[in-house]
Amino acid sequence: MKNRHLMILSIALIIILACNFPAVSATVTIPTETASPTSPASPPASATSSAVASAVVPSAAPSTSSVPMAAPNGQPLNCRSGPGTGWAVVVVLNPGQTAEIVGKNPDGSWWYVKNPFLQGSFCWISVAFTSTSGNLGGIPLAAVPPTLVMPSLVPAAVTVTDVSVSVSPKSIQVGGCMGPIQPSTINGTITVNGAIKLQYHYETDQNGSLPTHSVNFKSAGTRDISDNFTPPLTAGTYQVELFIDGMNLNGMNTVATYKISC
């Protein structure tokens, strides 16, 4: 009986304890799929990237105006010490020779040019007798010699005052025009009125231009300027002519003749 009571008491105690304990519930956490954050959209490519060096635009090459030049328009042209025919002749430009224009007189009738035969020297040529090239728009006025200085008072430029030319032999005879033929000699002289350095050459009808030579005068006087050439063996009468750079030889004895006979 006593044991029965103990058993009943034990069961009652178990029931009481069971009512006081909190219910244990298993909570299952189901992992949910987390969407990965969307990557931000790439920005559109810009026309100019900061990572690319700016293109360097080459500047246009400066336009260089052509140098204004003047030349005789068919005949030898006097280049004078002033803008007028009363001024002394400094040098003579022959057809084909050019001079750089650096100025003009107030009415534009004369060009002030660089002397092509002497560096640092200048002279005047008449516009009416020249052909020009290059840019003539920016040519400045040049200082004209004072009108109080009369052209007659300007010292004459050093120039050639006389020349002579002859050929030896003057007559060449070759039977049947069968060679050989001997060289011919050109006997020439130049006379000047002061110290000057000249360049000269001869031209023949048969041989064309002969080599150019220089002659240096330390004072006024006459110098020999002889030369040699061998003419082709062709019958006829031919000329030899003397040319001096920068000098007008009109009226002087610049031509000699020779004859070849068969």
Backbone torsions as a table, in degrees:
resi	resn	phi	psi	omega
1	MET	NA	-44.4	178.3
2	LYS	-60.8	-41.5	179.3
3	ASN	-66.6	-34.6	179.0
4	ARG	-65.4	-43.0	179.0
5	HIS	-62.2	-39.9	179.7
6	LEU	-63.7	-38.1	-179.4
7	MET	-66.3	-44.3	179.9
8	ILE	-63.2	-40.8	179.9
9	LEU	-63.1	-39.2	-179.2
10	SER	-66.3	-41.0	-179.5
11	ILE	-65.5	-42.1	179.5
12	ALA	-61.7	-39.7	179.8
13	LEU	-63.6	-39.7	-180.0
14	ILE	-63.8	-40.7	-179.4
15	ILE	-63.9	-42.4	-179.5
16	ILE	-61.7	-45.5	-178.5
17	LEU	-63.7	-37.2	-178.6
18	ALA	-65.2	-34.8	179.8
19	CYS	-70.6	-29.0	-177.4
20	ASN	-84.6	-24.5	-177.6
21	PHE	-71.5	136.0	176.3
22	PRO	-70.6	143.4	-179.6
23	ALA	-69.9	134.6	-179.9
24	VAL	-93.9	115.2	178.9
25	SER	-113.2	135.3	-179.8
26	ALA	-85.0	121.0	179.3
27	THR	-102.7	116.4	179.7
28	VAL	-96.9	121.1	178.6
29	THR	-93.7	112.1	-179.9
30	ILE	-88.6	116.1	-179.7
31	PRO	-65.1	128.9	178.1
32	THR	-94.2	150.5	-178.6
33	GLU	-76.6	118.4	-179.7
34	THR	-92.5	121.9	-179.2
35	ALA	-67.2	132.1	179.3
36	SER	-67.4	139.9	-178.8
37	PRO	-57.6	134.2	-179.4
38	THR	-68.7	129.1	179.0
39	SER	-65.9	137.1	179.1
40	PRO	-60.5	141.8	-177.8
41	ALA	-65.2	140.0	-179.6
42	SER	-65.6	135.0	-180.0
43	PRO	-66.1	147.9	180.0
44	PRO	-63.6	144.8	-179.7
45	ALA	-64.6	132.2	-179.3
46	SER	-85.6	158.3	-177.7
47	ALA	-64.2	-32.7	179.6
48	THR	-123.4	115.9	-179.5
49	SER	-88.3	139.8	179.2
50	SER	-68.8	-18.2	-178.4
51	ALA	-82.4	-11.8	-178.3
52	VAL	-99.8	130.8	-179.2
53	ALA	-65.8	141.8	179.7
54	SER	-62.0	138.9	179.3
55	ALA	-71.0	137.4	-179.9
56	VAL	-92.7	117.8	-179.5
57	VAL	-85.8	116.6	-178.2
58	PRO	-65.8	138.0	179.0
59	SER	-76.5	148.0	-178.6
60	ALA	-65.0	139.5	179.9
61	ALA	-63.7	136.6	-177.7
62	PRO	-60.1	132.8	-178.8
63	SER	-74.5	122.8	-179.5
64	THR	-98.9	117.4	179.0
65	SER	-70.4	144.7	-179.6
66	SER	-66.8	147.1	-177.3
67	VAL	-71.4	130.0	178.6
68	PRO	-69.6	128.6	-178.0
69	MET	-129.6	153.2	177.8
70	ALA	-132.3	149.2	179.3
71	ALA	-146.7	154.1	175.8
72	PRO	-59.2	142.2	-176.7
73	ASN	-95.2	27.8	174.4
74	GLY	147.0	-28.6	-178.1
75	GLN	-125.9	156.7	173.8
76	PRO	-53.3	141.0	-173.3
77	LEU	-124.4	126.7	178.1
78	ASN	-74.2	133.1	173.2
79	CYS	-108.1	115.4	-167.5
80	ARG	-106.1	168.0	-178.9
81	SER	-77.9	-8.5	176.9
82	GLY	-152.5	167.1	-176.5
83	PRO	-81.3	69.4	179.6
84	GLY	-178.8	155.1	-177.1
85	THR	-72.1	-12.3	177.6
86	GLY	-80.4	-11.7	-178.8
87	TRP	-82.5	154.4	-177.1
88	ALA	-66.3	147.6	177.3
89	VAL	-79.7	122.8	178.9
90	VAL	-86.8	-43.8	-177.2
91	VAL	-158.9	163.9	179.4
92	VAL	-119.1	128.4	175.6
93	LEU	-94.8	125.0	176.6
94	ASN	-90.0	157.1	177.7
95	PRO	-52.0	134.5	-177.7
96	GLY	97.6	-19.3	177.8
97	GLN	-89.8	142.9	-176.9
98	THR	-122.7	159.1	177.0
99	ALA	-140.1	141.6	-179.9
100	GLU	-77.3	130.4	178.9
101	ILE	-83.2	126.7	179.5
102	VAL	-120.7	-5.4	-179.9
103	GLY	-172.5	179.1	178.4
104	LYS	-150.6	163.3	176.2
105	ASN	-84.7	167.3	-172.6
106	PRO	-55.3	-36.3	-178.5
107	ASP	-93.4	4.8	174.2
108	GLY	71.8	20.3	-177.9
109	SER	-94.5	-10.1	178.9
110	TRP	-134.9	140.2	173.4
111	TRP	-95.5	140.4	172.3
112	TYR	-99.3	117.9	-170.1
113	VAL	-126.9	160.6	172.7
114	LYS	-76.5	134.2	176.5
115	ASN	-69.3	113.2	-175.7
116	PRO	-70.2	-9.2	-177.1
117	PHE	-104.2	-9.2	-178.6
118	LEU	-146.6	109.6	-177.8
119	GLN	-61.8	135.6	179.8
120	GLY	85.7	1.3	179.7
121	SER	-109.0	149.1	-177.7
122	PHE	-133.9	160.1	177.4
123	CYS	-159.4	177.1	-173.5
124	TRP	-116.6	138.0	175.0
125	ILE	-127.7	148.6	-177.6
126	SER	-74.1	131.4	178.9
127	VAL	-61.8	-33.6	-174.6
128	ALA	-64.5	-20.5	-175.6
129	PHE	-115.8	24.1	-178.4
130	THR	-125.2	154.7	166.9
131	SER	-109.0	140.8	-175.5
132	THR	-122.2	161.5	174.9
133	SER	-148.6	163.5	179.5
134	GLY	89.3	-170.4	-175.9
135	ASN	-87.9	112.1	-178.5
136	LEU	-97.7	3.1	-173.3
137	GLY	-72.8	-31.6	-173.5
138	GLY	-106.6	22.8	-177.4
139	ILE	-74.2	124.1	-176.5
140	PRO	-82.7	167.8	172.7
141	LEU	-73.9	136.0	178.6
142	ALA	-98.0	153.0	178.9
143	ALA	-69.9	118.4	179.2
144	VAL	-86.9	137.8	178.4
145	PRO	-53.5	143.9	-177.4
146	PRO	-55.4	139.7	-178.6
147	THR	-67.6	-18.7	178.7
148	LEU	-69.6	-23.0	177.8
149	VAL	-86.7	107.3	-177.2
150	MET	-70.4	140.3	178.7
151	PRO	-53.1	-32.8	-178.7
152	SER	-66.2	-20.6	-179.9
153	LEU	-86.0	-10.2	179.9
154	VAL	-73.6	126.5	-178.9
155	PRO	-60.9	140.2	-179.8
156	ALA	-64.6	142.2	178.5
157	ALA	-73.0	152.0	175.1
158	VAL	-66.7	130.0	-175.4
159	THR	-151.4	173.7	175.6
160	VAL	-82.4	128.1	-178.9
161	THR	-103.8	-20.0	179.8
162	ASP	-163.7	152.6	173.9
163	VAL	-142.7	164.0	173.4
164	SER	-145.5	145.2	-179.7
165	VAL	-142.7	133.8	173.0
166	SER	-147.8	161.2	-178.3
167	VAL	-122.9	139.3	178.3
168	SER	-131.5	125.6	-2.4
169	PRO	-78.1	156.3	179.1
170	LYS	-80.2	-23.5	-179.3
171	SER	-130.7	129.4	-179.5
172	ILE	-120.4	123.3	179.3
173	GLN	-118.4	125.4	-179.9
174	VAL	-134.4	117.2	-177.6
175	GLY	-61.7	127.2	178.4
176	GLY	67.8	9.4	-177.5
177	CYS	52.5	38.6	176.5
178	MET	-109.7	122.6	-173.4
179	GLY	-60.9	-172.2	-0.7
180	PRO	-79.3	169.4	177.9
181	ILE	-122.8	141.0	-177.1
182	GLN	-82.4	151.2	176.9
183	PRO	-62.4	152.0	175.5
184	SER	-105.9	153.1	-179.7
185	THR	-113.4	132.6	173.0
186	ILE	-97.3	118.5	177.4
187	ASN	-99.3	113.4	-177.2
188	GLY	-133.9	156.4	175.1
189	THR	-139.6	153.7	173.9
190	ILE	-129.1	134.1	176.7
191	THR	-117.9	132.2	179.9
192	VAL	-127.6	166.2	-177.4
193	ASN	-105.8	14.7	178.6
194	GLY	178.7	-177.6	-178.6
195	ALA	-69.9	129.6	-179.1
196	ILE	-166.2	151.1	174.4
197	LYS	-110.6	128.5	-175.3
198	LEU	-122.6	154.2	170.8
199	GLN	-119.6	136.1	-176.4
200	TYR	-141.8	162.1	172.5
201	HIS	-157.5	160.7	175.4
202	TYR	-106.3	152.6	172.3
203	GLU	-128.0	134.8	178.6
204	THR	-117.2	153.9	178.5
205	ASP	-62.3	-32.1	-175.6
206	GLN	-93.2	-39.5	-172.5
207	ASN	-100.1	-8.5	-176.5
208	GLY	74.3	-150.1	-177.9
209	SER	-76.5	129.5	173.2
210	LEU	-87.4	167.9	-177.0
211	PRO	-57.8	149.4	178.0
212	THR	-82.9	139.9	179.9
213	HIS	-126.8	161.5	176.8
214	SER	-116.8	147.2	173.8
215	VAL	-138.3	132.2	-174.5
216	ASN	-113.1	115.6	177.2
217	PHE	-95.9	123.4	176.4
218	LYS	-86.0	-14.3	177.3
219	SER	-161.9	178.7	178.2
220	ALA	-62.2	145.0	179.5
221	GLY	160.3	-168.7	-177.3
222	THR	-123.7	136.2	178.9
223	ARG	-127.7	148.6	177.0
224	ASP	-80.6	137.0	178.8
225	ILE	-132.9	49.5	-178.2
226	SER	-71.8	155.8	179.8
227	ASP	-150.7	169.2	-179.0
228	ASN	-128.8	152.2	173.2
229	PHE	-157.2	158.6	176.9
230	THR	-115.5	109.5	-176.5
231	PRO	-75.2	149.5	172.8
232	PRO	-63.1	147.8	-175.3
233	LEU	-84.3	79.5	178.7
234	THR	-133.5	126.3	-176.5
235	ALA	-62.6	141.1	178.3
236	GLY	151.2	177.3	177.0
237	THR	-112.2	131.6	-171.5
238	TYR	-132.6	164.1	-178.6
239	GLN	-117.1	153.1	168.5
240	VAL	-123.8	133.9	-177.9
241	GLU	-130.2	141.9	179.0
242	LEU	-94.7	137.1	174.8
243	PHE	-128.7	135.2	177.0
244	ILE	-122.8	124.3	-176.9
245	ASP	-59.9	129.8	175.0
246	GLY	78.9	7.1	-177.3
247	MET	-122.6	136.8	175.4
248	ASN	-90.1	112.3	-175.7
249	LEU	-103.6	17.6	179.5
250	ASN	-57.4	134.3	178.6
251	GLY	86.6	-4.0	179.9
252	MET	-101.1	162.0	-176.8
253	ASN	-79.8	81.9	-175.2
254	THR	-103.2	-4.3	-173.5
255	VAL	-123.7	138.7	172.9
256	ALA	-131.8	155.9	-179.1
257	THR	-121.8	157.1	173.0
258	TYR	-144.5	159.6	-176.0
259	LYS	-130.0	137.4	176.0
260	ILE	-113.1	125.2	179.5
261	SER	-121.5	147.5	178.4
262	CYS	-121.6	NA	NA
